[in-house]
């Protein structure tokens, strides 16, 4: 590793030298990310570079290296010489590779920042901290100025904390120039990024445990945002390629500067390397799932109308492979959920009846849609999805020429054949009031499950206690191990032409957002509607009551659609129309009861769930869907998932 004092001069103070080197590294990342003439085949390298840029900037923020006061956090004061050496090495890597593979060209200086306009972040550095929606090609480079403006506008909805952060950061002056590649050696570029990866790991390892936790949270958020803002198959494929395991690269670090064989930093570096690989593997897994969903979304109406659907999906499972003899009666088979065996494996089947004379005719497209859904469900899911393994679907004729379709799920192997299956609704009706810690743990798992589904644009559309399943060998299952089921209406978020509309059913509509109830549903289902249903579930768990026992309706089964649309304002304690059929109640407002049961912080989370539709509404005319999706994802993660995790861990 180079001597840092030889890079900027020995006369400069150590702290000033650290600040200058940090600025130079920020400039290096910026110039590389905006460089032109990079071949299309190398675009995945830009994604990897952008990930390293985010890690470096988040490290610099956590270490206070970007603050106006120019102070270095106390944790790094002990390792100032090592910090200097790593920053100098990053600067040298950028300079030497650029000198060998490109040249700098002057650009017209950008307009000065309007410091009085508080609706925009004050520093261009803040746009670096905002995830790019794509990695610019040569043709896209002509629109770079407009893209920068859009990136800055996305920050308007992030709240006062981001604006305050911007005011606390110093201005890093970037010269009006750009890097133009002449001929880029792909192998050498990969080695450069691998070295940056290793150096970033060293930097992160210098932080203390609390700083590490915050930085890891920031990077987890950044990874999901990278995924959220990529909806094109080409971009997603590039992301998967960028996240493929890279070859190990030897770092040129003098033993006198860092002896990784003999000090405690060695273990910290190894731990951070493992964490980084795990996060990238998880993101790659999600990206592959999203690619599958996106391919389905891209199917045109002509494809749906003219294709031979049998070529696109697997055939139904053979009925002869199921042991229906163990089911007590035909009535048992026709229950909504049937347990049986398939080729010796314990499974359960979720049935859907399609009447021959109903609004949906049984035809090739209907079966194709169900087969398509099972194909999506069969793909391997990360643990956070809490979805049991789907084996396929079956089809059988019933009386009056009605057709039964069943989606087959394998029971988790960790449970014995004697284990019992119960839904959350079953438990709400019969199980004694669980402990506060158990209820909070269940809410935290359900919130993370919904957040994971939404990360790949997968909407459930049927979140209610009937579709939260538990397995247990006793009467008291573990509440922190639920499985999500009831996917008969779910879909990727923009696959409207394949979406089944819900029929009128007050028992189900009471869990749905007013705009998603059967009387209002128009196919334009949104993520905030799932989160609203999550909020209703959380009310049930908090009070350990069914929602129909919480909302004082005279008779739920006879409730009209107009009254069901008043459920949301009633839950929030807002004014209602005089026609809302309420029973007399003296229990106080719903959210007040939630606060008494689980605390004010939990009350605030439920309130956020019920109001998420306001977060998903455009903040200004013409706001892009990508910006809205990013805002909803951040609100879900910061205001619901992380807060629930924190509360659950403290109880």
N, C-alpha and C positions, 0 to 999 in steps of 0.2 A: 504494500500500500504506500502511496506517495506521502511525503512529508507535507502536512497541511500548511505549515508556515512558508513553504516554498511556492505554494499556489497563489496566495494573496499578499505575501510579504510578512516578515517577522516583526515589523514595527507596529502592527495592528494588535490591539488587545485581544485576549482569547475569546471573550464574550462577543466582541464586535466581529471577530473572525467567524465565529459560529453563525452569527446572524447573516453575514455576507454570503457564506457558503450555502446556507439554507435558501436564501434568495436566488442564488445561481442555480441550485437544484430545481427550484420551482420553475424558473425560466427554461431550464433544459427540458423538463417534462412538457411544458407548454409548447415549445418550439417543435419538439418531436411529434407531439400529438397533432399539430396543425401542419406538419410538413407535407409537401406535395410530391407527385410523381411516384408514389409507392404503388407497385403493381397490385392488381386485384387479388392475386394469389397470396399476397402478404397481409391481407386485411386482418386476419386473425391475430397477427402480431400487434396490430394497433389496439385490439381489445385487451390483450395481455398487458400492453404498456399502460393502458388506461387504468387497469386494476392496480398496477404498481403505483401509478400516479395518485390514485385515491388513498392507498395505504400510506404513502409518504405524506400527503397533505393531512390526513387524519392524525398521523404521528406528530407532525409539526404543530398542529393545533393542540393536541393533548400535552405536548412538551412546552407549550407557550412560546415556541420559536417564531410564531407569526404575529405576536402581539405588538402593539404600538410601543410599549415600554422597553422592548428589546431585552427583557430578562429571560434567563434560562431557568426552568423549574429546578427545584432543589434536588430532585432525584438524579438529574443529569450532571449536577455540579461535580459529583464524585467521579464521573467517567467522561470528563470534558475532553481529554486527549483522545479517547476512543471515538467519541462523537465527532470530533474534528476530523479524524482520520477517515471515518466512513463517509462523511459529507464530501470531503475532498476527493475520495475515490469515485463517488457518484458523479461529481462535476467533471472529473477527468474522463470517465467513461463516455459521457455525452460528447465532450469536446473531441476526443480522439476518434470516435466512430463517425461523427459528422464530418471531420476533416478527411477521413478516408473514403467516405461514400457520398458526399454531397457538397453543397455550397450554400452560402447565405445570399439572399437578394433583398434589396431595400423595398419597403412597402410605404405607402402613404400613411402618415400618422393618423390614428383614429381621433375622433372628436373628444374634447375634454369631458370628463365626468361632470354631470350636473349634481353637485353636492347638496343642493337645496331640495332635490326631488327625492323625498323619503319613500316613495312607492317602489323605488328600485334599490337594489343593493349598491353600496357605495364603491365596491372594489371589484375589479375584473377577477380577482382571486376567487370571489364567491362563485363565479360561473364555473371555475375549475372544480369546485367542490360539489357542483350539481352534475349528476350523472348524464352523460351525453346519450341522446336517443339513438345515434348510429355513429359509425366511424366513416368519416367523409371520404368519398372517392374523388377522383380528379374533377369530374363534372360537378359534383356537389360543392367543390371548393369555391366556385364562383358565387355561391349563395351564403358564404360563411358569415358575413356580417349579419344577415337576417337571422341565421340560425343562432348566432350569439345572442341577438336581441330576444329571441323566443326563449332561449335557455334562462336568460335573466328574468323574463316575465314569469317563468314557472316558479321562481322563488317568492313571488308576491304572496302566495297563499301559505307560506310556511310559518307565519307568525312572527311575533316581535323578537323572539330569541335569535332568529337568524339575522334580522336587521341589527340587533345589538352586537352580535358576533362580528358583523361586517364593520361596524363602527370601532370595534376594539382591535381590528387587524390593521396592520400598517400597509401602505401602498407599496407594491413591488413594481417598479418601473420596468417595463419590457420594451426593448428597443424596437423601432418600426422595421423589423426585418422578418423574413421567413426562411425556413430551411427547405431547400429543393434537392431531392435525391437525384443523383446521377445514375448510379447502378448499385442496388442494395443486395448484398450477399445475405440470403435468407438464413443460412446457418449461423453466420456471424451475428445477425440481428437477434436470432433466438438465444445465442450465447450472451449477448448484451442484456436482454431482458431477464435471463436466468441469473445473471450477476446482480442486477437491480433487485430481483426477488430476494436473493441471499442477503444483500446489504440491508434491505428493508427489514428483514427478519432480525438482523443484528440490532438495528435501531429500536425496533419494537421491544426487544428483549431487555433494553436498558431501562424501561419504565417499571414502576412499582405495580403491585397487584391490582390496586384500585384503578390506576390508569389503564392497565391492560384490559380489565373488564370493560371499561368505557370504550376503548378503542375497538375491541372485538365486537361490541354491540354496534358501533358505527359501521364497521365493515360488513357485518351481517345485513344491516339495512342497505348498504351500498350494493351488495350482491343481489338482493331481491329487487332493487330498483333497476339494476342493469337488466335483469330478466323482464321486469314489468314493462319496460319501454322498448322491448324488442318483440315485435309481432310478425315480422316478415320471416319466412322460412330461411331465406338466405342469411339474414342477420343472426337467427337462432343457430343455424348450422355453423356459422363463423364463431359464435360464442362457444359452442360445444368443442370445436377444434381448438380454440384458444385455451380451454380449460383442461385439455388432455394433459396427462402427466408429462412433464418436461424432463429431459435428461439432467442429471446432476452436473453442476458447473463448479469447478474449483475457483475459489476466491483467492486473490493475491493479497493476503494479509500477513504482515510481518509478525513473527512470534513475539517480538518486543512490544508490539501494540496490543495484540490480543492472543493470548495462549488459550485456545478453546479446549485443549486437552487437559488443562490442569486447574481451571477455576470454575466457579459456580455458574458463570455465564454459559458454559457449555450446555448444561442441562436446560437452561432457559431457552437457548437457541433451538435445541432439539424439540422442546415442547411447542414452541411457536411454529416450527416447521410442520409438525404433525397437525396442529390446529388449522394452519393454512391449507394443507392438503385436504383435510376433512371438509372444510368449508367449500373449497373449489369442487370437490367430488359431489357434494350435495347440490351445488348450483348446476353442475353438469347434468345431474339426474333430473332436476326440475326442467332444465332446458330441453332435454330429450322428450319429456312428457309434453311440454308445450308444443314442440314440433309436431307431435302426433295430433294434438288438438287442432293446431293451425292448419294442418293438411285437410282435416275434416271441414273446418270452417271455409276453406277455399273451394269446396265442392260447389259447382254452379247448379242452378235450378235445372238446366238442361241435362246435367249429369243425373240428377235425381229422377228426372222424367224418362230418360232413355237408357240408362245403364242397365246391364245385367247385374243386379245387386248381388247375386249369389257368388260372383267372382270377387267381391270386395270384402266379404265377411266369411267367417267359418260357419259350417252347418251347425244346426242345433245338436245338443248332446243326445245320445240315445236313451230313450226311456227305460230300455231293458237293463241299463247299467245302474239304475236306482232301485233301492230296496223299499218300495212303497208298502210292502206287506207289513212292515213294523208300525206303520201309521194306523191308529185304531180304526178309523172309518173314513169313508169318502169325505165326510164333513171335516175330518182332520186334515185331509189333503188340501181342501179348499180354504183352509184358514189363510189369512194374509201372509203368515210366515210358517213354513213347514220344516221340521227337522227330520232328516233321514240319512242314508248313507249312499255314497256314489263310489263304486269300485273300492269299497272298504274304507273310504274316508268319510268322516263326519261332515255333513254339510247342512246348510239351511237354504230354503228356496223362498224367494219373495215373489208372490204371484200378482199377475195383472190380467184381468178378464177383459176381452174385447168382444162386445156383443155383435152378432152378425148384422143386426138391424140398427146398431147404434150410429152415432155421428161419425165414428171412425170405422170405415170398412176394413175388414181383414184382407189385406192384399200384400203384394210383394214389398211395397214401400214400408208398410207398418212393420213387417218382420225385419226388413233391412235396418230400420231405425233401432229396433230393440237389439239386433245383433251388433249394430254399431256401438250402442251404449255399452254392451258387455265387452266388446273389444277394447274400449277405453278403460273400463273397470279392471280388465285383466292385466293391464300393464303394471309393472312393479311400482309400488308407491313407497316413498319414504315413511318413516315411523310417524312423523307429525300428521300425516293424513288420517290416521286412525281408521283405515278402510280395510276390511277383511279381503282376502284373496278371492277374486271372482274366477270361476272355472268355465263359465259360458252360460248358455241359456237353453231352456227346453220349451217344447211346444206340444200341446195336447188339446184335443177337441173335447168340449163339454156339452151339456144338454142344450137343446135349441140351437145347435150349430155355433154356439159361442166358442171362442178360442181362448185357451189359457196360455199365457206366456209366463215362464218362471225364470228369474235370474238366480243362478246357483253360486253360493258363497261357501268357501271352506271354513270350517270352524278352526280357530287357532289351535295348533298342536299342543300348546302348553296346558290345555284343559283336557280332562279325562272325558270318556264317553258318558260318565254319570253326571257331568256338569249340567247345570240348568241355565237356560237362557231367559233373560228378563229385560224388559225395556224400562226406560226411565219412567214412563207412565205407570208401569206396574209398581215400581218402587215408591213413587209418589203416593200411590193409593194404599200401600200396605206396610212399607218399611218404617220403623220408628225414625224419628227426626235424627239425621246424622249429625256428627260434630261439625263445628264451623270450619275446621281445617279440611275435612273431607269435602264439604260443599264448595269451598273456594278452590280446592285442587281440581274438582270436576269442571268448574267454570273455566279455569285456566287451560285445561286440556282441550275443551270444546272451542275456546277462542283461538288457540293455536292451530287447531284443525281447520277451522274456517279460513284463517289467514293463509295456511298452506295451500288450500284449494284455490283461493283467489289469486295466489301468486302465479298460477298457470292459467288464469282466466276461467277456472272451473267453478260454476255456480251450482249449488245444491238444490235450491228451490223447495225443499221439503223439510226444513229444520223444525222439528217438533219432538216431544218426548217419545212418541211411538218409534222414531227412527234413531234413537240412541240406545244401543244394545250392550248388555253386560253378560259375561259368562262367569259362573261361579259354582263351586261344589257345595257351597253353603247357601243359606238364605240371605246372607249379607255380602254381596259382591263388593269388590274394591272399586270405589267410585272414580279413581284416577286412571282406570283402564277401560274406558268406553270404546265402542266401535260405532262408526257412523254407517247407517244403512238408509234405505228409502230413496234410491237414486232414480226412481221411475220417471221423474220429471226433470232431472238434472241435465245439464248440457254445458259445453263450452259457451262462453259468454256472448258470442255473436252468431251462434248457429240458429237463428230464428226460424228458418224455413223448416227445421226438423223438430221444433219445440212443440210438445203437447201442452195444451192449455188446461188448467185445472177446472174441474167441474165444481158447481156450487156445493159447498159443504161447510156449514158454520163451524163445525168442530175443528176443521183444518184452517179455515179463513181467520180464525181468531189469532193464529200464530203469524199470519201474513201481514206485511205492510199494506196499508190501504190501497196503494197503487198496484199491488200484486194479488189482491183478492180476486176471486173468480168473477165477480161482477165488473172488475176493472181491468183485468189482465189483457194486455194487447201484444204480448210477445216481447216487449222491451223490458225484460227483467234486468235489474242492476244489482251490483254487489251490496249496495246499502240495504237492499231488501233482505238479503241473507243475514246481514248484521243486525237488522231490526229483529228478525226471528231469533237470533242468538240472544238479544236482550230480553225477549219474552221468556226464553228458556232459563236465563239467569235469574229472572224474577221468581220463576217456579222453584228453582234450586235454592234460592235464598230463603224463601218462605216455606219451602217444602210443601207446596200446594199446587194442584193443577190450576192453570190460568183461569179456567171457568169458575173455580172456587175463589179466585182473587177478584175478578171483575164481577161486580154485583148485578149480573143480568138476570132478568126474570126467568127466562127459559132459553138456553143457548140454541137448542135445536130449532126453535121457532124464530130466532132472531133474524131480522131482515138485513139485507146488504147495507142499507143506509146506516143502521145502528152499528154494524161491524166496522164501518169506516170511522166510527167515533172512538174505537178502542185506543188508537195511538194517542190522541189528545187526552183521553181519560187517564192513561198510564202516566202521562207527563204532567198531570194536574192542570191542564189547560181548560178554558171554558168549553162547554158542550152545548149542542142544540137541545132544545126543550123536549124533543121527541126521543131522546136516548132512554131506553127502558131500564132504569136502575131500581134495584131493591134498596130498601133502607139499610144503611151501614154506618157504624160508628167506629170503624177500625182506623180511620185516618186515610190520607192519600196513599196510593200504592208505593211510590218511591219513599215516602216517609216510613212505611212498614219495612221496606228493604233496608233503609238506613238503620233502623232499630235492630234488625236481624243480623246484618253483616257489616255495619259501619258506614261512615260518610264517604270514604274513598270508594268503596264498592258501589254505593249509590251513584257517585259521579260517573263510574264506568258504565253502569246500566243506562243512565241518562244519555251518555254519548252514543251508545248502541241505538237507542230509540230515535236519536236525532241525526243519524249518519246520513240521511237523505239530504240534509242541508249542506253537508260537506261535499257531497257528490254533485251538487248543483253548480253550474258554471258560475264563476265569479265575475266574468265580464263577457260581453258578446263575442262569440267566435273562439272562446277558449277551447283548445284542442283536447280530444278525449285522452290523449297520453298524459297531459298535465293533470287532468281530473283524476285519472287512475292512479297517478303517482301520489296525489294529495290524499286520496282515500286509503291507499296502502300505508302511507306514513301515519295517518291518524289512527288506523287500526292497530298498527304495530306499537306506536308510542303511547296512545291513550287507552288502549284496551289490553293488548297481549302482554306488554311489558309491565304495565301496572298490576295486572292480575297475577303475573308471575311473582312480582315483588311482594304483593299482599299475601299470597299463598305461602311464600317462603318464610314470612314473619310470624305466621300464626302457629 
